[in-house]
Amino acid sequence: MEFVTIADVKVPVLPHSEKFPVFPSSLVETDSVKQTLQKILYPMLEGIPVLLVGDAGVGKNALIYYINSLRKQPTLRFSFNEDTLPEDLIGSYRILLDGKGFTWSNGPLTNALSEGLSFVADEMNLCAPNIIKRFSSVYESNYLDLLEGSGERVNGKTGFWFIGTQNPSEGFEGRKPLPFDITKHFAVVYVDPYSPDEMFFILKKLYPMLGEDVLKQIIRISLESEARIKAGEIGKGDLEKYHFNLRTLQKYCNRLVLFGSQDKTVAAREALYLFEEPFRKKEDKVKQRELIESEFGGSVKLVPTKGYVQSSTIFWNDKEIKTWDEKKTISLLSTYPTPEPVLHFLDQVFTAIQAKENILIEYREDQDPQEFLPLFTELTGIELESVMLSKGMHTSDVVGALKPTEEGNIESVTWVDGPLTRSIRKGHIILISGLESAGAELVEKMNMLTDDARSLTLPPESGEYLPIQLTEKSIVFGMKSFRASKSVTTISRAFRNRFTPILFPELEDTKVLEEILEFYLPEGVLPRSLARFHLKAKELAEKRTIGSANLMPYRFGISNLLKWKNHIYRYNQTDVKDIAIRGGKIYYTNQIADPKERKELERLLEGYLSGVEVVSTLFEEIEEKKKTFTVESGLNRKNWWDPELHKRDPLTGVAKKLNSGVETKRGIEINTPETGGATKEGPDAWYGQDTQGNQGQGEPQGGGGGWGYRTEELYKQFLKKRRLLWDYSIMVGLEEFKSVFGKELEEVELNLEQLFDPEIDIHRMYKNEGSRVDARKYISYKSGRGDTKIFDKTTIEKNDEKLKGVEVTFLVSKCRRIFNFEYSIAMLSALLVSLHILNEHDIKTSVHTFCDIKNSKDTVDIFNLKSAEEDYTTEKEEEVFSALCKNWHGDSIPEYQVLSNSERFFSPDAQTKIIVILSDFRGQRAKTYIEDELSSFDTRKLKEAVLKNQDKNYVFLGVGLGSRYIAEHVFHDSLQITADNFYSMPNLIGAEIARLVQIHHSLRQ
């Protein structure tokens, strides 16, 4: 018998069938790898199944491929998921092509047993344990009874080896801990991550052409990045699972070999692309860039992007990519505008394409990468196949299934490829969209397709036992939007690590938008007006100046702008301004629900387009632009690249860069006169003889002020015939308050209730009995390819426990400086609604007010109106309302002092702790200028207190009162309540609390 030595262990080389593949491996035997190999090999030699457990990218499958490549043993691998059924592994009957009989097709597990091969159950803990137990005889006693087929027993032939691989159940979406009655039959081996020395040793062996210094630099960057992620210094709050490991380092080294191993600029650029660009938050990018620049010794400057097409090749900076349809490539480059952010994005995409990496395009929900989709998915001229995923889809919907023949005869069925299988066979570009919508039952099915195997195993009813392979020219694109809350699914770290993530650029700079529009429209006033109105509408929607009464803000993306452009383009006439206004209404203002807000936005629209009418030749210029939009003349229009380069040597010429993409700098509007005498400091404080609340004794330099005559007049206008109320105390009862505002509060409650609906869990099951027949199962049964479980027993369950452990604390600054009819009404309404709805969903709440009640300037008085343990009864509601109506005569205090011991506001059972703090955030002594407010000692101390508490997992919502926008500079999540939107405060606060719960709370079992 032939033997081979692996990690100092003598292993036999057994004969095998040549029809199954032996996967090659480039694993490097380091000290820890040898130890792990020994942990695997000794159980293997004893005939004991092995279960490999480890983080993404530690090389679990690589270890198996390495062992089997040396002993020349084929490996059959099947990716488990939540959709896996016994027949997928064991086999099923299928009809003969002549329709005159049936034949049995072995599944991969049956083939491995009968042929004496290795079987890898990839991601085994994604499958339900009750499914795994169907083949328990395999890992317990080395045999399988074909109950789904002839019933015969298949004994494991010499050489059969069962290996399971899985990520830990902690921190990986969809993974479940396997029960002990399964794992006890396995030799469980935890695969440790590589040490820095081992990483260097491995990379040096695999890439001997690379210098030691650059390898050490990138290893340090990778380790520091991973450490920052685990410590929460980067990637915190955006809910995506970032991960850097040896797989990322190998991508980096491959790129250096491709693009210039001795070029420091290339080395720094690729480090930025892999370790900075995937992050979406600006502060994370800054930290990562500083890390990379510190390693490479200075600022990293990327060279301008330039490119052209020649001899069926796209020459793009230092990239050379084959195009399979040169005319299509040139046409695409001529059809789409490419401002600097898009060029930078394309450079990253082309880098990944040439390095033969899978590409994950990520984008914010209100962005529109679909508008540029052909530009980066079809530029190589290869046909595109889209695979769109969603929750509730079955694996067979994308892989393939048995379908009736064209005649529709139930007795005649055939295998029909799904879009994923079809695209692999034809060598198409594969675009997988909706990754954030689908569950692990679909996404993880593509593990083999996206790792080094680059293949897909089809179910037995397909009649194919060998995996189908991606062709050399195939590229796998994935697309997903950023995860908005923990209740939304996302891809696991393991799956993400198989892709190169690239963020679609945020096209929100005025100059960039003008450049995009000028690609289609004449330069000048029209593109500028369209771009500026678009950005203004986005700004108003984001700040909730419009849509403040809505649960969700309005969204305006690049698609709105391009559709608006298309409307002008299509209906171009001499009255360009009127057509532009009509298009703006169609794609922007018509969706505004509030008539006053709609009218105001239309007024802004007309104002931004006021200069269009004076351009007399605009109609003719647009018509001239239209004439250039043909394939033949497309290259003659103004492009980002020089068309002459198409005919010359690739090293000549530099493309003209039109714009730099510099961010728009937004200032803070200041409209507050200096304090003193009878002047006012903002709308919330009046001084001098007009002040009633403090008997005319204002404190011009210190804050002072109170509820005065002028504010009362405004209040009269607001209430009209509603009764007059208070002076430092609101002289009205709860019943009277509800009689005035009851209808508005009831509508808010009904709206917010929907945000706290219980989660729906769908469990797909099939049984031998029931009332609903599943068509796919019935076809399989009639054709002999399935069992009698044809009845759909899918269940829908409500998870009413999803909010368990959430607590919300309200901290209200109860001082005379902010006692004002607008804020009082808003605060009372918001508290009543929020407390009611949170109580209905068994969320514990507490209410506290704070001030210096005796105006002593040296005390902090915190009053508890409701504790987390108290039920929110009718009596408690009356008590809270009454307390908030009286005694607003205290002085303001620095808010940071209230946060010195946040634990006291929550019960011991709290898991997700949300603090809603309402104040003007101006500390004890208000300042004349907002710059002084932001740089004051009190504000700086408040920022420190918030950050310190956030590190302890407290979640803050800062609700600022007044025209000074201070809260947004202190809190990650904030609202500003002003005279313009105070009536919508219940909706705004309620919606924000619901959003924070959805983002930050995950039920701990």
C-alpha positions, 0 to 999 in steps of 0.5 A: 500500500502506498503511503504519504506523510502529512504533518509527520503523520503517515497516511495511506493513499487509497485507490478511487474513481477517476470520475470525481475531482481532486481539488488542488491546494496551496496550504502552507504547513506552519507549526500551528497548521501541522498541529491542526492537521494532526488533530484531524488526521488521527481521528480520520485514521481511526474512522471517526468523523471530524467537525471543524469549527472556526472563524471565517477565513481560517482555512477549514476547507483548505485543510481538507483539500490539502490532505486529500490533494496529497493522498489523491482523494476526491472531495464531494462538498455540499453546502448546507443551509436552512433549506436542506432536505434529506433527499438533497444529500441522499438522492431521488428518483428521476424520469428517463428521457424517453419517458418510459421509466425511472432511474435512481440518482444518488445524492453526494453523500450516497456517492461518497459512501459507495465510492469511498470518497471524502464528504464535506458537510459545509456550514453544517450548523445552518441546517436544522438538527432534525434534518441532520439526524436523518443520516445519523447512521452515517456518522455513527455507524458508517452506513445509510439506508436508502429509505427514499429509494430502494431501501437498501443499505449502503455501507461506507467503502474503504476511504469514506470520510465524513467531515463537517465544517461550520462557523461558531453560532455566536456572531454568524447569522443563521447558525445554530448550536448543534446538540450534543447528541450530534457532536458527541459522534465527532472529533471536534477541532477548533481551528485557531486564527493564524498568528502574525508570524505564521501569516508572514511565513505563509505569504512569504512562501506563496509570494516569494517575489514580494519584499518582506517589508511590504508583507509585514506592513500589510499584516500589521494593517490587517491585525490592527484593523481587526483589533479595532473592529473587535474593540468597537473603534471602527465599524460600530453602529453601522451593523455590518460584519467587517472581517479581515484575515488571511484571505484578505491578505492573499487578495492584497498580495495577488494585486501587488503581483498583478499591478507592480510589486515594487511600486509603493504607490500601488502598494498603498493604493491597494491597502486603501482599497481593501482596508479603508474603502469598505467602511461607510462612516467617514470617521472610520475611513479617516482612522483607516487612512491614518493607519495606512499612511503611517505604515507607508510613510506619508500621505497617499495620493491616488493618480488620476483615472485614465483609460481607453479601449483598443484591440479588445482590451480595456486599458484602465490605469495599470489594468488590462481587462479583456472585453468580449464585445468591443463595440458594446464596451465603447457604447457603454463608456459613451452612454454614461456620465463618469464624474470623479467619484464614479471613476474612482468606483470603476477603478476599484471594480476593474481592480477586482475584476482583473484579480478575479475576485467576487465583487460586492456592491454596497449602497445606502437605501436612498442611493441608486446604483441601478442607474449605472448598473450596465456601466460596471456589470456589462463593460466586459461585453459578456451577457449579464444574468440577474439572480434576484433574491428575496425572503421566502424564496426556495433554493430551487427557485434559483438553482433549478427544479423539476418542471412539467414539460411544455405539454403540461402532462403531469406524467412528463417532467424534466429538469429546468435550470434556475437563473444561477445554474443557467448563468454558470453553464453559459459563462455569463456575468452573474449579478446576485441582488437582494442579498440583504433580503434573503435569508441564510437558506439561500445566500449560504447555498452559494458558498462553493460558488464564491470561494476557491472551488468556484462551483455549484453542486446541483440536487440529485434530481438534476441527474448530475453528480459532478459540480458545475464550474464557473468559466474563466470569464465569469464574474460574480457580482453581489448587491446589497443595501446597508443594513438599517436595523438588527431586525433586518437580515444581512450576510454573515462575516463568512460570506462577506469575506468571500467578496471584495466589498466596494461602496457605490459613491454618494453622488451628492456634491453640487459640482458632481451632479452638474457634471452628470446633468451636463453630460445630457443637457447644455452646460450652464443655468439649467443643470446648475438649477436642477442640481441645486434644487435636488440637493435642497429637497434632499436636505429639507427631507433629511432634516425633516423640515418637510415630512416632519409628520411622517413616520419615514422621511421623504427620499430623493435619489439620483433616479429622481434627478435623472427622470426629471432630466429625461422629462425635459429631454423628452418634452423639450419645447421653447418654454423650457422653464415650464417643462422643467417645473412640471418635471420637478413637480412630477418627480419631487413635489407631487409626493409631498402629503402636506399641502403647505409643505408641497406649496413651499417646495413648489415655490422653491422649485420656481425660485431655483429655475428662475434663471432658465427663462432668460436663456433664449437658445436653450431649446435649440441647445437641448435639441443639439444634445439629442443628436449626439446620443447615437452609438456612431457619434457617441464618442464625439461628445465630451467624455471623461476620456480622450477618444484619440487614446483609442488609436494610440499607444496605451502609455500616452495621453492623460484624460481630462478630469472635469471635477474633483468631487470636493464635498460641499461645505455646509454652514450653520445658519445663525439668526440670534441677536446679542442678548441685552435689555429688551432684545431676545435671544432666540424664540424661547427667552424674552428679557426686560420689562416684557417678561412676566415670569420673573417680574421684569428682572431678566438676566441678560447675560446669564440666560434668565427669561421666562413665560412672557406676554409676547409668548402668550400672544403667540400661544393665543394664535396657536390655540385660537379658541382653545383656552388660555393656560399657564404661567410657569405652571400649566393650569390645565388638567389631563382630561382637558388637555386630551379633549383639545389634543385627543384626536391628534394623539390618537392618530399618532398612536395608531401610526406608531403601533405599526412600528412595534408589531411583533416579528413574523417567523416563517417555517416551511415544512412539508407533511404526508397530510394536510389541506394545501398541496405544494405543486413542486412536491406533487410533480416530484411525487408523481414522477417518482423523484420525491416522497409523499410529503406533498402537503404544505404545512408552512407555519407563520409565527409571531415573536411577541418576545422580541422587545424583551429587555428594552428599557427607555428613560426620559430625562427632561430639563425642567427649567424656566429658560425653556418653559415655552408653550411650543415645547410644553405642548410638544413634550407633554404630547410626546411623553403621553404617546410614547409612554402609552405605546411602550407600555402596550408592548411591555417595554419598561419606561421611566421619566425623570426631570432635572434642574436647580429648583432653588436657583442655588447654582451649585445643586442638581435636582433630579425628580423621578416621576415614574420608575422602570418597575412601575406600571403605567396605569391611568393613575400614573399617567395623571401623576406624570402629567400633573408633575410636568405641568407645575413648578418650571421655575428652577434654573438650568444645569449642565446636562453632563452632570445628570449622566454621571450615574446612568445605571440608576435610571434602569432596572437590573433586567435592562438589556437595551438601554435607551436614554431620551434627553430633552433640553436646549443643551446650552448648559448653565450659562447660555452663550450669545453665539453658537460657536461659543455654545459648541466650544463651551466647557459644558458642551465638551463635558456633555460630549465626553459623558455621552461617549463614555456612556455609549461605551457602556452600551447606552443608546442616546436620543438627544432632543434639542429645543429651540433654534440652536442646533446643538444636539446634532453636534453632541449625539449620534441620533438627535432631533431638533424641535423648533417653532416650525415642527413642534406639533409633530414632536410625538411622531418624531420622537416616537418614530426615532425611539422605534428606529433605535429599538430596531437598530440596537436591540436583539433578543438574547436567548 
